[in-house]
Amino acid sequence: MKVIPSERLWFNGELIPWDQAQVHILSHVIHYGSGAFEGIRAYKGEKGPNIVGLKQHVDRLFDTCKIIGMPIPFTPAEIVKAVVETVRDTGHEACYIRPFVFRGYGELGVDPTDAPVEVAVAAFPWGSLMGADALQQGVDVGVSSWRRMAPDTHPAMAKAAGNYLNSQLVVTEAKRHGYAEGVVLDVDGYVCEGSGENIFFVREGALLTPPLGNSILPGITRGYAIQLAKDLGLTVEQMRIPRELLYTSEEVFFTGTAAEITPIRSVDGKLVAEGKAGPITKQLQAAYFDILLGRVPDRHGWLTQV
C-alpha cells in the first residue's frame, strides 16, 4: 500500500512537518535493522477516530525493545499520548498508525549499545492490506520455501525490524508464484503464520491456532479473535498445526491489524473446503467489525477514542 503523507508526524517528542522527518544514511537502523515498530489502526467513530488496541500495542512495543535491548527514551504513557496526539493532528477519520523506535546516527558497527535511540509516530490513510475484495472472497496463498527462525536465533515474539527480512522473502516469493501471501512453517515443519499475519483453522467446529512456542508473533488481533470465538461459545485450542491441515480444514483465515480477519480461499492451488469464507470466519468478522465500527458496545475495552 502506497504511503499517503500527512501534514505532520511525531518525532522525538514533538510534531514536525512530514518531510522533515529524516535520518542520516549512516544511522544504525539502516545498516543493521535495529528497530522496533507497531502497526495500529484507527476506525471512524461517531465522535471521532477510535484507535484499536492502543495499550496492547504500546505494551508489545516496550516488550520488543526490552527483548532486543533497546531502551525507549519515553514512558508507555508518553507513547500512548503521542499516538493520540498524532492521530488528532492529522484530522483523519480513519488511519493506520506506525510507532517506530530505532537506533539512529552516531555509532556504526554491529554492537548497537552506543547508538542513540529515536522514536517516531506517523499516521496516514491505508486501506485493505490484500485488496478490497479479500475480506469477502478470501485470498489464495502458498506454503513458502522459507522457514521461520529457530527459537535460539531471532526472537520471534519481538516485532523487531530485522526480523522482517524473513517476511519480505516470504511475501515476494508468494507473489512471484501468483499468490496474495505466503504461509510459513517452523524449523520442524509445523505451520507458523503468514509473512505478517497470524493464522487460524476451523476443524470440526473448533478453532485451532499455533501457540507462541511455534515462532509466531503474539498478534493483538490474534488475541481478539480468540476472545471473540470464546464469546461465541467456540472451543479454541492452541496447538502445533501440521501442514496437512492447510488442505483439509473446513476454514482457514488470517488475522492482523493490517489484514483484519481475511479468509483463505486456497492453499497451494487446493481449495479450502468450498473456496470461500466459511460461516465461523464470517461470524468472527462480523463480531470484530461490530465492535471496531461502533455498531455494538466496546465490551472488551479495545478502543481509545480520539
Short mmCIF file of the C-alpha atoms (twelve columns), coordinates in Angstrom:
data_MODEL
# 
_entry.id   MODEL 
# 
loop_
_atom_site.group_PDB 
_atom_site.id 
_atom_site.type_symbol 
_atom_site.label_atom_id 
_atom_site.label_alt_id 
_atom_site.label_comp_id 
_atom_site.label_asym_id 
_atom_site.label_seq_id 
_atom_site.Cartn_x 
_atom_site.Cartn_y 
_atom_site.Cartn_z 
_atom_site.pdbx_PDB_model_num 
ATOM 1   C CA . MET A 1   0.000   0.000   0.000  1 
ATOM 2   C CA . LYS A 2   1.325   3.397   -1.002 1 
ATOM 3   C CA . VAL A 3   2.043   5.810   1.853  1 
ATOM 4   C CA . ILE A 4   -0.093  8.947   1.603  1 
ATOM 5   C CA . PRO A 5   1.695   11.711  3.544  1 
ATOM 6   C CA . SER A 6   0.004   13.559  6.356  1 
ATOM 7   C CA . GLU A 7   0.883   17.151  7.167  1 
ATOM 8   C CA . ARG A 8   2.887   16.305  10.283 1 
ATOM 9   C CA . LEU A 9   4.124   13.404  12.380 1 
ATOM 10  C CA . TRP A 10  5.528   12.973  15.890 1 
ATOM 11  C CA . PHE A 11  9.305   12.694  16.079 1 
ATOM 12  C CA . ASN A 12  11.369  12.544  19.283 1 
ATOM 13  C CA . GLY A 13  8.784   14.341  21.368 1 
ATOM 14  C CA . GLU A 14  7.227   16.905  19.038 1 
ATOM 15  C CA . LEU A 15  5.056   17.195  15.965 1 
ATOM 16  C CA . ILE A 16  7.112   18.220  12.943 1 
ATOM 17  C CA . PRO A 17  6.397   18.632  9.201  1 
ATOM 18  C CA . TRP A 18  6.200   15.246  7.467  1 
ATOM 19  C CA . ASP A 19  9.073   15.962  5.066  1 
ATOM 20  C CA . GLN A 20  11.404  16.972  7.891  1 
ATOM 21  C CA . ALA A 21  11.320  13.506  9.495  1 
ATOM 22  C CA . GLN A 22  14.712  12.394  8.236  1 
ATOM 23  C CA . VAL A 23  17.622  10.288  9.472  1 
ATOM 24  C CA . HIS A 24  21.255  10.104  8.403  1 
ATOM 25  C CA . ILE A 25  22.247  7.440   5.863  1 
ATOM 26  C CA . LEU A 26  24.726  6.069   8.415  1 
ATOM 27  C CA . SER A 27  22.073  5.555   11.078 1 
ATOM 28  C CA . HIS A 28  22.477  2.189   12.767 1 
ATOM 29  C CA . VAL A 29  18.962  1.009   11.897 1 
ATOM 30  C CA . ILE A 30  19.575  1.315   8.159  1 
ATOM 31  C CA . HIS A 31  22.580  -0.990  8.261  1 
ATOM 32  C CA . TYR A 32  21.618  -3.497  10.935 1 
ATOM 33  C CA . GLY A 33  17.830  -3.458  11.253 1 
ATOM 34  C CA . SER A 34  17.982  -2.204  14.846 1 
ATOM 35  C CA . GLY A 35  14.406  -1.027  15.167 1 
ATOM 36  C CA . ALA A 36  11.047  -1.973  16.653 1 
ATOM 37  C CA . PHE A 37  7.627   -0.969  15.424 1 
ATOM 38  C CA . GLU A 38  3.904   -1.428  15.763 1 
ATOM 39  C CA . GLY A 39  1.053   -1.285  13.287 1 
ATOM 40  C CA . ILE A 40  -2.171  0.140   14.732 1 
ATOM 41  C CA . ARG A 41  -5.479  1.029   13.105 1 
ATOM 42  C CA . ALA A 42  -7.976  3.727   13.923 1 
ATOM 43  C CA . TYR A 43  -11.532 3.344   12.609 1 
ATOM 44  C CA . LYS A 44  -14.112 6.060   12.076 1 
ATOM 45  C CA . GLY A 45  -16.383 6.505   15.074 1 
ATOM 46  C CA . GLU A 46  -19.421 8.658   15.771 1 
ATOM 47  C CA . LYS A 47  -17.383 11.132  17.825 1 
ATOM 48  C CA . GLY A 48  -14.030 10.788  16.083 1 
ATOM 49  C CA . PRO A 49  -11.443 8.101   15.294 1 
ATOM 50  C CA . ASN A 50  -11.279 5.046   17.558 1 
ATOM 51  C CA . ILE A 51  -7.788  3.601   17.974 1 
ATOM 52  C CA . VAL A 52  -7.830  -0.187  18.330 1 
ATOM 53  C CA . GLY A 53  -5.754  -1.907  20.993 1 
ATOM 54  C CA . LEU A 54  -3.613  1.124   21.778 1 
ATOM 55  C CA . LYS A 55  -2.408  -0.067  25.189 1 
ATOM 56  C CA . GLN A 56  -1.729  -3.610  23.944 1 
ATOM 57  C CA . HIS A 57  0.288   -2.310  21.013 1 
ATOM 58  C CA . VAL A 58  2.341   0.053   23.157 1 
ATOM 59  C CA . ASP A 59  2.950   -2.713  25.705 1 
ATOM 60  C CA . ARG A 60  4.171   -5.001  22.907 1 
ATOM 61  C CA . LEU A 61  6.436   -2.239  21.596 1 
ATOM 62  C CA . PHE A 62  8.067   -1.974  25.011 1 
ATOM 63  C CA . ASP A 63  8.301   -5.766  25.248 1 
ATOM 64  C CA . THR A 64  10.092  -5.871  21.895 1 
ATOM 65  C CA . CYS A 65  12.548  -3.191  22.928 1 
ATOM 66  C CA . LYS A 66  13.256  -4.984  26.190 1 
ATOM 67  C CA . ILE A 67  13.900  -8.255  24.353 1 
ATOM 68  C CA . ILE A 68  16.352  -6.671  21.906 1 
ATOM 69  C CA . GLY A 69  17.979  -4.368  24.474 1 
ATOM 70  C CA . MET A 70  16.890  -1.005  23.054 1 
ATOM 71  C CA . PRO A 71  15.695  1.345   25.824 1 
ATOM 72  C CA . ILE A 72  12.878  3.687   24.788 1 
ATOM 73  C CA . PRO A 73  13.554  7.266   25.967 1 
ATOM 74  C CA . PHE A 74  9.851   7.799   26.723 1 
ATOM 75  C CA . THR A 75  7.371   6.129   29.069 1 
ATOM 76  C CA . PRO A 76  4.463   3.976   27.824 1 
ATOM 77  C CA . ALA A 77  2.077   6.761   28.845 1 
ATOM 78  C CA . GLU A 78  4.060   9.262   26.758 1 
ATOM 79  C CA . ILE A 79  3.918   6.988   23.703 1 
ATOM 80  C CA . VAL A 80  0.155   6.488   24.157 1 
ATOM 81  C CA . LYS A 81  -0.241  10.261  24.351 1 
ATOM 82  C CA . ALA A 82  1.956   10.701  21.259 1 
ATOM 83  C CA . VAL A 83  -0.202  8.287   19.244 1 
ATOM 84  C CA . VAL A 84  -3.427  10.040  20.230 1 
ATOM 85  C CA . GLU A 85  -1.889  13.467  19.569 1 
ATOM 86  C CA . THR A 86  -0.625  12.378  16.157 1 
ATOM 87  C CA . VAL A 87  -3.957  10.935  15.045 1 
ATOM 88  C CA . ARG A 88  -5.805  14.022  16.243 1 
ATOM 89  C CA . ASP A 89  -3.351  16.302  14.454 1 
ATOM 90  C CA . THR A 90  -3.781  14.538  11.091 1 
ATOM 91  C CA . GLY A 91  -7.534  15.059  11.084 1 
ATOM 92  C CA . HIS A 92  -8.062  11.620  9.527  1 
ATOM 93  C CA . GLU A 93  -11.360 9.918   10.350 1 
ATOM 94  C CA . ALA A 94  -9.650  6.542   9.982  1 
ATOM 95  C CA . CYS A 95  -5.972  5.730   9.526  1 
ATOM 96  C CA . TYR A 96  -3.042  3.381   10.000 1 
ATOM 97  C CA . ILE A 97  -0.577  4.311   12.747 1 
ATOM 98  C CA . ARG A 98  3.111   3.381   12.805 1 
ATOM 99  C CA . PRO A 99  5.087   3.937   16.039 1 
ATOM 100 C CA . PHE A 100 8.771   3.246   15.354 1 
ATOM 101 C CA . VAL A 101 11.727  3.046   17.741 1 
ATOM 102 C CA . PHE A 102 15.170  2.828   16.186 1 
ATOM 103 C CA . ARG A 103 18.900  3.227   16.640 1 
ATOM 104 C CA . GLY A 104 19.985  6.447   14.982 1 
ATOM 105 C CA . TYR A 105 23.196  8.130   13.890 1 
ATOM 106 C CA . GLY A 106 26.394  8.334   15.904 1 
ATOM 107 C CA . GLU A 107 27.892  4.839   16.101 1 
ATOM 108 C CA . LEU A 108 28.428  2.291   13.347 1 
ATOM 109 C CA . GLY A 109 29.249  -1.346  13.966 1 
ATOM 110 C CA . VAL A 110 27.246  -4.403  14.896 1 
ATOM 111 C CA . ASP A 111 27.245  -3.516  18.612 1 
ATOM 112 C CA . PRO A 112 24.296  -1.087  18.948 1 
ATOM 113 C CA . THR A 113 24.882  -0.062  22.549 1 
ATOM 114 C CA . ASP A 114 26.111  3.491   22.000 1 
ATOM 115 C CA . ALA A 115 23.877  4.374   19.069 1 
ATOM 116 C CA . PRO A 116 21.166  6.856   20.104 1 
ATOM 117 C CA . VAL A 117 17.565  5.662   20.322 1 
ATOM 118 C CA . GLU A 118 14.959  7.723   18.479 1 
ATOM 119 C CA . VAL A 119 11.159  7.450   18.324 1 
ATOM 120 C CA . ALA A 120 8.618   8.421   15.691 1 
ATOM 121 C CA . VAL A 121 4.847   8.069   15.296 1 
ATOM 122 C CA . ALA A 122 3.197   8.513   11.899 1 
ATOM 123 C CA . ALA A 123 -0.464  8.201   10.921 1 
ATOM 124 C CA . PHE A 124 -1.827  8.063   7.378  1 
ATOM 125 C CA . PRO A 125 -4.732  6.597   5.369  1 
ATOM 126 C CA . TRP A 126 -4.408  2.923   4.468  1 
ATOM 127 C CA . GLY A 127 -6.974  0.563   3.011  1 
ATOM 128 C CA . SER A 128 -7.355  -3.200  2.968  1 
ATOM 129 C CA . LEU A 129 -3.989  -4.990  3.033  1 
ATOM 130 C CA . MET A 130 -4.848  -7.626  0.438  1 
ATOM 131 C CA . GLY A 131 -7.332  -5.749  -1.685 1 
ATOM 132 C CA . ALA A 132 -10.907 -4.547  -1.351 1 
ATOM 133 C CA . ASP A 133 -12.460 -7.949  -2.101 1 
ATOM 134 C CA . ALA A 134 -10.195 -10.040 0.122  1 
ATOM 135 C CA . LEU A 135 -12.340 -9.766  3.263  1 
ATOM 136 C CA . GLN A 136 -15.336 -11.205 1.432  1 
ATOM 137 C CA . GLN A 137 -13.902 -13.502 -1.219 1 
ATOM 138 C CA . GLY A 138 -10.733 -14.668 0.516  1 
ATOM 139 C CA . VAL A 139 -7.195  -14.934 -0.809 1 
ATOM 140 C CA . ASP A 140 -5.018  -17.567 -2.447 1 
ATOM 141 C CA . VAL A 141 -1.830  -18.453 -0.564 1 
ATOM 142 C CA . GLY A 142 1.092   -20.803 -0.902 1 
ATOM 143 C CA . VAL A 143 3.410   -22.504 1.554  1 
ATOM 144 C CA . SER A 144 6.754   -20.701 1.495  1 
ATOM 145 C CA . SER A 145 10.122  -22.321 0.871  1 
ATOM 146 C CA . TRP A 146 11.461  -20.009 3.602  1 
ATOM 147 C CA . ARG A 147 11.092  -21.109 7.239  1 
ATOM 148 C CA . ARG A 148 10.568  -19.092 10.395 1 
ATOM 149 C CA . MET A 149 13.534  -18.670 12.687 1 
ATOM 150 C CA . ALA A 150 14.573  -21.299 15.212 1 
ATOM 151 C CA . PRO A 151 13.834  -20.244 18.799 1 
ATOM 152 C CA . ASP A 152 17.505  -19.623 19.585 1 
ATOM 153 C CA . THR A 153 18.246  -17.442 16.543 1 
ATOM 154 C CA . HIS A 154 15.891  -14.450 16.186 1 
ATOM 155 C CA . PRO A 155 13.324  -13.508 18.848 1 
ATOM 156 C CA . ALA A 156 10.034  -14.352 17.125 1 
ATOM 157 C CA . MET A 157 7.977   -12.713 19.887 1 
ATOM 158 C CA . ALA A 158 9.630   -9.362  19.165 1 
ATOM 159 C CA . LYS A 159 8.194   -7.127  16.464 1 
ATOM 160 C CA . ALA A 160 11.728  -6.137  15.514 1 
ATOM 161 C CA . ALA A 161 12.588  -4.558  12.182 1 
ATOM 162 C CA . GLY A 162 15.394  -7.020  11.429 1 
ATOM 163 C CA . ASN A 163 13.016  -9.975  11.668 1 
ATOM 164 C CA . TYR A 164 11.090  -8.692  8.678  1 
ATOM 165 C CA . LEU A 165 13.765  -9.581  6.139  1 
ATOM 166 C CA . ASN A 166 12.366  -13.099 6.538  1 
ATOM 167 C CA . SER A 167 8.852   -11.755 5.942  1 
ATOM 168 C CA . GLN A 168 9.977   -9.887  2.828  1 
ATOM 169 C CA . LEU A 169 11.377  -13.097 1.366  1 
ATOM 170 C CA . VAL A 170 8.132   -14.927 2.134  1 
ATOM 171 C CA . VAL A 171 5.719   -12.425 0.595  1 
ATOM 172 C CA . THR A 172 7.777   -11.611 -2.500 1 
ATOM 173 C CA . GLU A 173 8.187   -15.318 -3.240 1 
ATOM 174 C CA . ALA A 174 4.438   -15.814 -2.808 1 
ATOM 175 C CA . LYS A 175 3.620   -13.013 -5.244 1 
ATOM 176 C CA . ARG A 176 6.089   -14.339 -7.816 1 
ATOM 177 C CA . HIS A 177 4.102   -17.569 -7.687 1 
ATOM 178 C CA . GLY A 178 0.790   -15.765 -8.154 1 
ATOM 179 C CA . TYR A 179 -0.384  -15.861 -4.527 1 
ATOM 180 C CA . ALA A 180 -1.518  -12.983 -2.339 1 
ATOM 181 C CA . GLU A 181 0.527   -14.202 0.630  1 
ATOM 182 C CA . GLY A 182 2.775   -16.984 1.883  1 
ATOM 183 C CA . VAL A 183 2.294   -19.360 4.795  1 
ATOM 184 C CA . VAL A 184 5.470   -20.055 6.751  1 
ATOM 185 C CA . LEU A 185 6.428   -23.274 8.540  1 
ATOM 186 C CA . ASP A 186 8.711   -23.506 11.567 1 
ATOM 187 C CA . VAL A 187 12.008  -25.376 11.673 1 
ATOM 188 C CA . ASP A 188 10.140  -28.618 12.456 1 
ATOM 189 C CA . GLY A 189 7.720   -28.209 9.542  1 
ATOM 190 C CA . TYR A 190 4.689   -27.077 11.548 1 
ATOM 191 C CA . VAL A 191 2.577   -24.097 10.474 1 
ATOM 192 C CA . CYS A 192 3.575   -20.737 11.966 1 
ATOM 193 C CA . GLU A 193 1.877   -17.758 10.333 1 
ATOM 194 C CA . GLY A 194 1.886   -15.577 7.219  1 
ATOM 195 C CA . SER A 195 4.554   -13.021 6.413  1 
ATOM 196 C CA . GLY A 196 2.796   -10.550 8.710  1 
ATOM 197 C CA . GLU A 197 -0.373  -12.273 9.916  1 
ATOM 198 C CA . ASN A 198 -1.377  -14.962 12.385 1 
ATOM 199 C CA . ILE A 199 -3.348  -17.921 11.066 1 
ATOM 200 C CA . PHE A 200 -6.394  -19.842 12.303 1 
ATOM 201 C CA . PHE A 201 -8.091  -23.090 11.303 1 
ATOM 202 C CA . VAL A 202 -11.605 -24.391 11.803 1 
ATOM 203 C CA . ARG A 203 -11.769 -28.140 12.252 1 
ATOM 204 C CA . GLU A 204 -14.954 -29.949 13.314 1 
ATOM 205 C CA . GLY A 205 -16.341 -26.669 14.618 1 
ATOM 206 C CA . ALA A 206 -13.321 -25.888 16.837 1 
ATOM 207 C CA . LEU A 207 -10.889 -23.029 16.300 1 
ATOM 208 C CA . LEU A 208 -7.197  -24.015 16.135 1 
ATOM 209 C CA . THR A 209 -4.139  -21.780 16.008 1 
ATOM 210 C CA . PRO A 210 -0.382  -22.236 16.516 1 
ATOM 211 C CA . PRO A 211 0.941   -21.481 20.018 1 
ATOM 212 C CA . LEU A 212 3.531   -18.829 20.870 1 
ATOM 213 C CA . GLY A 213 6.192   -21.547 21.029 1 
ATOM 214 C CA . ASN A 214 5.911   -22.049 17.265 1 
ATOM 215 C CA . SER A 215 7.984   -18.978 16.385 1 
ATOM 216 C CA . ILE A 216 4.974   -16.675 15.964 1 
ATOM 217 C CA . LEU A 217 4.363   -13.052 16.844 1 
ATOM 218 C CA . PRO A 218 1.823   -12.637 19.674 1 
ATOM 219 C CA . GLY A 219 -0.650  -10.775 17.497 1 
ATOM 220 C CA . ILE A 220 -3.068  -8.293  19.032 1 
ATOM 221 C CA . THR A 221 -5.802  -9.228  16.538 1 
ATOM 222 C CA . ARG A 222 -4.979  -12.896 17.184 1 
ATOM 223 C CA . GLY A 223 -5.919  -12.318 20.815 1 
ATOM 224 C CA . TYR A 224 -9.105  -10.535 19.796 1 
ATOM 225 C CA . ALA A 225 -10.119 -13.414 17.521 1 
ATOM 226 C CA . ILE A 226 -9.597  -15.889 20.361 1 
ATOM 227 C CA . GLN A 227 -11.703 -13.730 22.689 1 
ATOM 228 C CA . LEU A 228 -14.497 -13.340 20.133 1 
ATOM 229 C CA . ALA A 229 -14.514 -17.069 19.447 1 
ATOM 230 C CA . LYS A 230 -14.954 -17.732 23.162 1 
ATOM 231 C CA . ASP A 231 -17.734 -15.117 23.243 1 
ATOM 232 C CA . LEU A 232 -19.457 -17.155 20.538 1 
ATOM 233 C CA . GLY A 233 -19.099 -20.345 22.574 1 
ATOM 234 C CA . LEU A 234 -16.473 -21.902 20.298 1 
ATOM 235 C CA . THR A 235 -13.752 -24.232 21.503 1 
ATOM 236 C CA . VAL A 236 -10.320 -22.650 20.971 1 
ATOM 237 C CA . GLU A 237 -7.152  -24.732 21.029 1 
ATOM 238 C CA . GLN A 238 -3.589  -23.528 20.625 1 
ATOM 239 C CA . MET A 239 -1.646  -26.450 19.203 1 
ATOM 240 C CA . ARG A 240 1.083   -27.378 16.739 1 
ATOM 241 C CA . ILE A 241 -0.530  -27.396 13.314 1 
ATOM 242 C CA . PRO A 242 0.669   -29.941 10.730 1 
ATOM 243 C CA . ARG A 243 0.884   -28.673 7.174  1 
ATOM 244 C CA . GLU A 244 -1.822  -31.095 6.086  1 
ATOM 245 C CA . LEU A 245 -4.477  -29.102 7.953  1 
ATOM 246 C CA . LEU A 246 -3.952  -26.281 5.461  1 
ATOM 247 C CA . TYR A 247 -5.599  -28.544 2.879  1 
ATOM 248 C CA . THR A 248 -8.137  -30.439 4.971  1 
ATOM 249 C CA . SER A 249 -9.643  -27.852 7.330  1 
ATOM 250 C CA . GLU A 250 -13.182 -26.549 6.994  1 
ATOM 251 C CA . GLU A 251 -11.973 -22.950 7.149  1 
ATOM 252 C CA . VAL A 252 -8.633  -21.116 7.298  1 
ATOM 253 C CA . PHE A 253 -8.129  -17.399 7.854  1 
ATOM 254 C CA . PHE A 254 -5.506  -14.772 8.653  1 
ATOM 255 C CA . THR A 255 -5.683  -12.183 11.431 1 
ATOM 256 C CA . GLY A 256 -3.699  -8.995  11.861 1 
ATOM 257 C CA . THR A 257 -4.041  -5.257  12.288 1 
ATOM 258 C CA . ALA A 258 -3.487  -4.733  8.566  1 
ATOM 259 C CA . ALA A 259 -5.133  -7.981  7.407  1 
ATOM 260 C CA . GLU A 260 -8.027  -7.680  9.903  1 
ATOM 261 C CA . ILE A 261 -9.795  -11.077 9.507  1 
ATOM 262 C CA . THR A 262 -9.120  -12.320 5.977  1 
ATOM 263 C CA . PRO A 263 -10.420 -15.707 4.744  1 
ATOM 264 C CA . ILE A 264 -8.005  -18.005 2.921  1 
ATOM 265 C CA . ARG A 265 -9.644  -19.355 -0.225 1 
ATOM 266 C CA . SER A 266 -6.955  -21.789 -1.349 1 
ATOM 267 C CA . VAL A 267 -3.535  -23.098 -0.339 1 
ATOM 268 C CA . ASP A 268 -1.021  -24.298 -2.941 1 
ATOM 269 C CA . GLY A 269 -3.801  -24.327 -5.506 1 
ATOM 270 C CA . LYS A 270 -6.059  -26.543 -3.362 1 
ATOM 271 C CA . LEU A 271 -9.398  -25.030 -2.356 1 
ATOM 272 C CA . VAL A 272 -10.138 -24.721 1.341  1 
ATOM 273 C CA . ALA A 273 -13.497 -26.528 1.564  1 
ATOM 274 C CA . GLU A 274 -15.705 -24.704 -0.981 1 
ATOM 275 C CA . GLY A 275 -13.150 -21.980 -1.635 1 
ATOM 276 C CA . LYS A 276 -14.935 -19.126 0.108  1 
ATOM 277 C CA . ALA A 277 -15.317 -17.574 3.553  1 
ATOM 278 C CA . GLY A 278 -16.833 -20.113 5.922  1 
ATOM 279 C CA . PRO A 279 -19.576 -19.492 8.499  1 
ATOM 280 C CA . ILE A 280 -17.279 -19.207 11.517 1 
ATOM 281 C CA . THR A 281 -14.934 -16.828 9.711  1 
ATOM 282 C CA . LYS A 282 -17.952 -14.693 8.805  1 
ATOM 283 C CA . GLN A 283 -19.219 -14.745 12.393 1 
ATOM 284 C CA . LEU A 284 -15.851 -13.617 13.711 1 
ATOM 285 C CA . GLN A 285 -15.549 -10.926 11.045 1 
ATOM 286 C CA . ALA A 286 -18.975 -9.580  11.925 1 
ATOM 287 C CA . ALA A 287 -18.279 -9.588  15.664 1 
ATOM 288 C CA . TYR A 288 -14.895 -7.924  15.110 1 
ATOM 289 C CA . PHE A 289 -16.164 -5.104  12.913 1 
ATOM 290 C CA . ASP A 290 -19.280 -4.595  15.023 1 
ATOM 291 C CA . ILE A 291 -17.012 -3.515  17.881 1 
ATOM 292 C CA . LEU A 292 -14.455 -1.613  15.807 1 
ATOM 293 C CA . LEU A 293 -17.061 0.338   13.872 1 
ATOM 294 C CA . GLY A 294 -19.156 1.092   16.943 1 
ATOM 295 C CA . ARG A 295 -22.192 -0.958  15.990 1 
ATOM 296 C CA . VAL A 296 -22.157 -2.624  19.421 1 
ATOM 297 C CA . PRO A 297 -20.684 -1.531  22.767 1 
ATOM 298 C CA . ASP A 298 -16.931 -1.941  23.235 1 
ATOM 299 C CA . ARG A 299 -17.399 -4.623  25.885 1 
ATOM 300 C CA . HIS A 300 -13.709 -5.607  25.989 1 
ATOM 301 C CA . GLY A 301 -12.272 -2.091  26.166 1 
ATOM 302 C CA . TRP A 302 -10.351 -2.313  22.906 1 
ATOM 303 C CA . LEU A 303 -10.999 1.219   21.649 1 
ATOM 304 C CA . THR A 304 -9.428  4.554   22.540 1 
ATOM 305 C CA . GLN A 305 -11.479 7.485   21.292 1 
ATOM 306 C CA . VAL A 306 -9.551  10.427  19.857 1 
# 
